[in-house]
Structures are given as C-alpha cells and as structure tokens.
Amino acid sequence: MTHEKTKSFYNWEEVKGHIKTGVPTLYHSSQTSTVIPFENLSLELQASTVLGNLSTIKGHLEFTKENNLLVTGFVTWKEAKEFCRSQGREIMTSPTEELAGVLAGIATSCTGERSFGFKNLRSQIVELHYIDFEGIEKKLLADKKLVLPIDLSFYQKDFAPYKNFKNAPYPRLEVETDLMTGTEGQLGIITSAVLKTIPYEEETYLFLLLPKWEEDFEPHLEIFNAVQSFRNQIRAVEFIDSNSLSYLPAEKNPGKNQDVVFLELRSSDFEMIYENLLEKLTLVSSENIFEMASGKCRDLRVSVPRAIFEVNSRMGVTKKGTDVQVSADNFRELLKFYKSYTLLGVKYNLFGHFGDAHLHFNFMPTKDQNDFCNHELERLYTEVLKWHGSPFAEHGIGLLKKKFIAPFYHDNERIVFRGLKKIFDPKGQFFPEGFMSC
Ligand SMILES: Cc1cc2nc3c(=O)[nH]c(=O)nc-3n(C[C@H](O)[C@H](O)[C@H](O)COP(=O)(O)OP(=O)(O)OC[C@H]3O[C@@H](n4cnc5c(N)ncnc54)[C@H](O)[C@@H]3O)c2cc1C
C-alpha cells in the first residue's frame, strides 16, 4: 500500500516553508533505495510522516573554476556523468543504478564500481549546502574539521576498525561535510554539492570467465589478491556469478554456466596490466580473458540487479540481500560463509564489488521462506560483527536494515546520535524513523 501523505516540491523555497512547519517528513528523490520499501511504507512510517518528493526540483550542473562539478537540485548520476563527459571530464563515483539522484547519493553515502580505484564518494566531496531545521541554508566544507558540542572521542575510537571500509556501520563524523554524508537525510536537506572530477580517459573492460564459485573459489581469490597492487591503474573489479547471469537473455550472457570478474582500466594501462597481472594468473587461462565494449558492459552490469528485482517483485517478496564488506583477511571466510548458504535449498545469486571484498549475496525466497532467510541473515551479521566487517557498505540502513544494524551500535554511538538529533533536528522532523532512532 502506498503512503497516503505525500508532497512534491518544485523549488527550495517550498522546502524551506515546509521545514518551518516542523511536520515529520521522509524526503526522497528517485526512490531507488533498496532499504526503504517505498511501495509499502504504511507499516514502516508513523502515520503523521509525510513523504516529500525532491525529484521535482529542477537540477543544474556547472563546473567551478577549479574544474569541480557543482550539482544543484535533482540531477541523476547519468546526467552528471554525461555532462562531465561532454566537457572532457569524469566523476569518480559510479553507482550501478544511474537514475538515482546525486544529492541523495551523498545522503546514502553511495558507492559503486569505481570505489576500487577512486575510494568512496565522501572523499570526492569538496563542499555541500543544506537546509537546516529553521529553514536556513548553510554551507559545509570538507577541509574543515567537524566541531560539535558533543564528545566524539569514544565514537571515533569505536570507528577505528572500520576506517578502511567504504562505509562503516555508522557515519564518519570527521569533517564538516560528514554531517550530511551517510546520515540519510536525518539532519537536514542537501540542496547542492561540489564534487571533484578528473580528466576523461578512454577505458577498457576486460572479462575473465571463471568456474562457479560454489564449486571452486580459488581462481576468484587469486584474482582478488593480485588486483590489490594495481589500485592506481584498475578502476573497478566487479563480479557476477553464473546464477545472476542466468536471469539475462542468452545473447547477453558472456559465459556458459560460468562466473565472470570484469576489470575497468584506463586503455593506456592495458598492456601493463596484461603483462604484469593477467599473464601471471595461474588459475585463469588466457582463452578465458576477453575485452568487451563499454556500452555492452554497462548494460550487462545494470541488467543483473534489475532482473533480480523484477523476479522478486513477481514473487511478491522483498529482496533478502546482503551488502557486506570485509577486510581482505576475512574475504575467504566470507566466501565460505556464503557457500554454506548455497546448501539451504533457497535460490540464490552473488554479485558485487569484488575487488573491495564487498559482495551482495541475494536469497530469492518464496513467500514461505522469508522468515527463514531473515534468520539466516542474522546469523551472518553475528559473524560480520566478530570480523569487524561493515554490514551495509553501500545501500545504507533505511528502514529495512534497522533491526540488523542495532547490534553494531553501543552506548557511544547512541549518545552521539541523540546529541546530533537534538542539535540538528530538535523538532524531530527529518526522517524520524531513520537509523539514529535505533
Ligand atoms: C538496481 C539497483 C542498483 C543499485 N546500485 C547501487 C550502487 O552501486 N551503489 C549504491 O550506493 N547504491 C546502489 N543502489 C541503491 C540506491 O540507488 C542508492 O541508495 C541511491 O543513493 C538512492 O538514491 P535515490 O535518488 O533513489 O534516493 P531515494 O531512494 O529517493 O532516497 C534515499 C535516501 O536519501 C535521502 N535523501 C534523498 N535526497 C536527499 C536530500 N536532498 N537531502 C538529504 N537526504 C536525502 C532520503 O531521505 C532517503 O533516506 C542500487 C539500487 C538499485 C535498485
């Protein structure tokens, strides 16, 4: 059932006016979040909460004199990418769902394929503007330390094991722009952002066909270990297993009941990567390595999660997927754990950001397997907590992951969340049901 109270905004003045009323609101843009069930919010949101649409606010793109990209209003990643390309430049973040909004991407601290080479979106933000609880627009800078009347020292100590993850179980809270990065719209509404860009360089996509990971993941691990020394040359190292590929029409499937790992690299680095990395692999033969055109690769990459989403919608179930990133040392353990899932008699598939040890395992349950899968996911999160892994490294917490994230929060985190809400959302109007209420 769709949520009854909805409101669309056409400019920021309307948003400011609405904020001044103090009405609790879940602001949204493209609604591609996989952790907010927009199609059925009535059970998840308080009856008084309004669903506020920001995707109706006209977007604008321009370059600053430092060649950074200024994004204002509703702009999709696709539009931002095309605009940069038209000026011979590139943005460094590339989420698979390109129709998602850039500003929403900051709110969810979205990541994607290129985090392997370019780190997370947080590191590419220069400046942000947001509207605060009084309806006043404010500026945040990435090169200014975050100063708050809250003691963050214990929070930062808890954060330390997660420093190298794309997203930790809780926001970084180190520099000013972190206030809006990954806080999922709970502290204010982002109106514009300045993002770093780089000059565009032609890319090459290389596909490696592998045996099914459920049968033998040693070739996969050999690639994983080998690519780690080439982060300056390789931009993305992605994985799609044979089960995920089976949802595609046969002509789109590059393998025959095989998994694929694909690499995105600068074309100028192709020979170096071939000689120093690919030729040295002992478990992947050269006849299983080939090049694919970028458009075809992109199409393949987007088609897989969309096809999976459609299958689940047809079954009337919400996806039971993981978003776990672990350290390189625990990657074998994670694969072993996922392998144990393949023996449960529930359909499944695995894909994701392989080079970062960040894989989405998806159960494809029937309606009566739903609770069983939830229980199995809880078992995984218990292990992830022990491994000091990140349970939700890119899709955020939203509403659906709240119960799973709760064990990752301790008094130190809850005290900071309460403090932030008191300062930045004293009326409790910014997505009051979000993870800070855990
Ligand atoms: C097929 C598929 C593939 C995906 N691949 C990726 C991926 O590779 N990487 C990734 O990170 N995610 C991915 N996602 C998840 C999703 O696309 C991201 O979470 C995305 O950032 C959500 O953007 P949106 O515009 O749809 O936001 P919405 O779903 O509309 O909103 C998401 C959240 O952002 C907040 N928000 C939105 N706009 C603002 C604003 N202006 N100010 C403050 N808060 C705001 C909302 O309150 C909400 O909490 C994928 C989703 C799908 C369906």
The ligand as an ORCA input file, in Angstrom:
! r2SCAN-3c Opt
* xyz 0 1
  C      19.399     -1.827     -9.368
  C      19.990     -1.036     -8.249
  C      21.367     -0.883     -8.170
  C      21.929     -0.117     -7.145
  N      23.281      0.040     -7.102
  C      23.849      0.820     -6.152
  C      25.261      1.039     -6.111
  O      26.018      0.548     -6.936
  N      25.748      1.817     -5.120
  C      24.939      2.392     -4.171
  O      25.447      3.070     -3.295
  N      23.607      2.195     -4.182
  C      23.040      1.436     -5.140
  N      21.691      1.246     -5.149
  C      20.864      1.840     -4.081
  C      20.331      3.261     -4.415
  O      20.377      3.513     -5.804
  C      21.158      4.311     -3.660
  O      20.942      4.153     -2.272
  C      20.838      5.757     -4.052
  O      21.777      6.637     -3.464
  C      19.437      6.204     -3.711
  O      19.193      7.384     -4.471
  P      17.699      7.866     -4.760
  O      17.776      9.122     -5.563
  O      16.887      6.796     -5.348
  O      17.230      8.207     -3.282
  P      15.900      7.787     -2.522
  O      15.755      6.294     -2.574
  O      14.773      8.575     -3.024
  O      16.271      8.226     -1.028
  C      17.305      7.558     -0.322
  C      17.654      8.290      0.975
  O      18.263      9.538      0.694
  C      17.650     10.588      1.453
  N      17.670     11.796      0.609
  C      17.294     11.871     -0.687
  N      17.519     13.120     -1.155
  C      18.048     13.843     -0.125
  C      18.499     15.187      0.027
  N      18.471     16.061     -0.978
  N      18.959     15.565      1.241
  C      19.012     14.724      2.273
  N      18.600     13.429      2.193
  C      18.131     12.999      1.014
  C      16.253     10.085      1.727
  O      15.726     10.682      2.885
  C      16.496      8.592      1.905
  O      16.889      8.333      3.223
  C      21.092      0.485     -6.164
  C      19.698      0.345     -6.249
  C      19.150     -0.405     -7.271
  C      17.651     -0.533     -7.351
*
